[in-house]
Amino acid sequence: MNFNGYDYKERKKKVEEILDNTDAVKEVEKFPRDADFTYTNGYKAWAGAIFVDLRDSTSLFSKQDYEVEISKVIRGFTSEIIEILRKDTDDTELKEIGIRGDCVYAVYSTPSIDDIYDISNRACYINTYMKMLNKLLEARALPTIKIGIGMATKKTLAVKAGRKSSGIHNLVWIGESVAKASKLSDLGNKDAIGPIIMSSTFHHNYTKKATDKEKGFWTKEEDSKYGVYYHGNVIITDFNNWISSGMQ
């Protein structure tokens, strides 16, 4: 590696080109395919985000004498959550999925109530999966873990950012949905709060499809930092029964 400095005089022209060539944002019912995003356009539509945040990861990662064991735990945590978040989707629905530090997340296009309800269903599968994972970890004398799951939805602006022709680019989500889901995930499984958290807007739309029984699973909370949110510890009954009966 031999960094010879940044050609700021030449790159100034590129920055001016970026600033001057971005077109107006287009509001759409549903985000288009990734190929339709360019470095000069932007789309605004309903997006739903889910963040699955590992509790007390600093303590877990600091166990230097157990690096192999912790690697197993993290891979077990990330692999199946990614599978649950991506299953039965295409790139018009699942707009982004990834890992940020100790958090697995996904962003979806949510033009309908069904799409928002679908995210909540995935959250319940993830919450139940953690029971399965922890039983498997216990059987191998590996550390068990807890998570917080945050969900939010809102009209959101998406723009493609990065450097053209470099191969380094991604969608940037401007608005409440992604940022709030990330923040809410930090609340889960702390201070008597359930592992799954919904923003107020997410909950409002979720209840349009949820049954009366499902609506009763959630508890309303409010504070100055996070506003109104709803939390619960909801599981998938058949999945949980299978876990409880020995997973055979």
N, C-alpha and C positions, 0 to 999 in steps of 0.2 A: 504494500500500500504506500502510495507516494502522492499525497495531496499537495497540489501546486497552487492552491488558492482559488478563489471565486472570481470569475470575470464579470465583475459588477457592472462595468460600462456596457458590455455587450448584452448582458442579461436584462438590463433596464428596458431594452427594446422589446424583449419577450414579455416582460411584465405589463408594459403598456399595451401590447397586442391582446393579452388576456383581458385586461380591464376594459378595453374599448370594443371588443368583439363579442361579448356575452349578450345574447338576445334576451328578449322579454320571457318571463316565466309563463309556461302554458299550464292552465288548470285543467285537469282531466279527471274522469270518473275513476280510472284505474291506471296505475303506473304501467308504462309500456315495457317491452322486452329490453334487456340490457343493451342490445345493439342499437337501439334508438336514442340512447343517451350520447351526446357529444360534448365537446369542451366549450360549446357556445350556447347550449340550451339548458333548460331546467323544467321539471315537471312538479306540479303540486297536486296531491291527491291524499285520500285517507290511507294512513299507514298504521299498522299495529306492531308493537315491539314486545319481545319477551327476553328478559335477562335472568340467567340462573347463576347466582353468585355463591361461591364457596365460603362458608363461615370459618372464621379464625384461621385463614390460610397462612398468615404470617407465622403462627406457631407451628403449623404443620410443615411448612417449607423449611423451617429452621432446624429440623431434626437431621443434622448432617450425617449421623451414623446410620440412618435408615433411608438412604437415597434410593436404593432399588425398591424398597417397600413403598415409599411415597410415589415413585414413578408408576407403580402398579395402580395405586389408588387414583391418581390423577387421570390415568388412561381409562380406568373403569368409569370414572366420573364423566369425562368428556365424550367418549365414543358413543355411548348409548343415548345421551342427551342430544347429541347431534343427530343421531338416527331418528329420534322421536320428533325433533324439530323439522327435519327435512322430508320425512316420509310422506309420499303421496302429494308432492307439490311439483310445480314447474317454475320457470323463471318469470312468469307473469304473476305468480303468487308469492313465492319466496324470493325476496329481493336481495337479501344478504344474510349470511350465516357465518359465524366465526367465533374466535376465542380472544378475549381481552384479558390478559393476566390470568386471574383465577375465576373468570366469568365466561360462560358460554351464552351466546345471544343469537337472536334471529330477528329480522325485520320483514314483515309481510305487507303486501298490498291488501287493503281491507275495504273494498267498495260496498260490502254487504254485511248485514248483521250475522249471517252465517259464518263469514270469515272471522269475525271477532270471537264468536262462540267457539270456533275451531281452535283458536289460540288457547282459550281457557281449557279446552279439553286436553290439549297437549301438556299444559301446565299440570293438570291432575295426573296424567300418565307419568310425568317426570317426578312428581311428588311421591307416587306409588313406587316408581322404579328405585328411589332412594332406599326404600325398605328392603327391596331385593338386594341391592348392592351392599348395604350394610350387613345383611345376613351372610353374604358371600365373603365379605371382608373379615367378619368375626370368625368364620370357619377357617380362615387362613391366618389368624392372629395378626391381622393388619388393622391400622387405625380406622375407625368409623368416622363418618363426616356428616355435616349438616349443610343445608343450603337455604337461600332465600330466593324466591321467584317473583320478579316484578313484571307487571304487564300494564301497558298504556296504549292509547290510540288517540289520534287527532289528525286533522289535515296537516300535511307535512310537505315541505319543499325538499326535493332531491336533486342534487347537482353532481355531475361527474367531476372529480378533482384528482389532481396528480400532475404528471408531466407527459405531454403528448409524445408518442413514439418511444417512450422509455419503458413501457410495459408496467409502470408503477402507477396505478390509479385505483380509485374506489368511488362509491357513491357517498356523498356527505348528506346527512339527514338534518335539516334545519327546521326546528320546531319542537313541540313538547313531547311527542310520542316516544322517541328513542331516549332522550335525556331523562324523562320522568320514569320510564321503565327501569333504567339503570339505577336511579336513586332509590326507587321503591324496593328493588331487590335487596338493598342493603338493610332494610327493615325486617325482612323475614327471619323467623326463628330467633328473635331477640325480644326480651322484655315482655313476654306473654303474647307476642304477636305471632300469628300463624305463619307457616312457611310461604304461603301464596298471597301476594298483594296485588290488588287491582286499583288503578286510578279511578276517580269518580266518573270520568267520561267513559272509560272502558266498562265499568260496572253498569252504567246507565244503558249502554247498548247491549251488553250481555243479558240483562234482565228482560229484554224484548223477546228473547227466544227461550231463556231458562224456564224450567218448571217452577211451580211454587216451592216444591221441596228443595230444588237447587238454590233458589233465592235465599232460603233459610240457612244455607251453609256459611254465609258471609256476615262479618261483623263490621259495622261502620266505626271509623276512627277519624279524628281530625286534630291537626296540630299546626303551629305557625310555619313550620319548615316545609311540610309535605302537603298541606291542605287536607282535603277530604280523601280518604282512601278506604278500601274494604279488604279485609284479610280473612283467611280461613285455612283449614287443614283438610282439604278435600282429596279423596282417593278414588281410584277405580275399583269397584267392589269385587268383580271377578278376578282381577289381577291380584288384589290384596288377599283374597281367599286362597288363591293358588300359592302365594308366598307363605301364608300362615300354615298351610297344609303340607309343607315340605318341599314345594317346587319340583314335584315329580310328574 
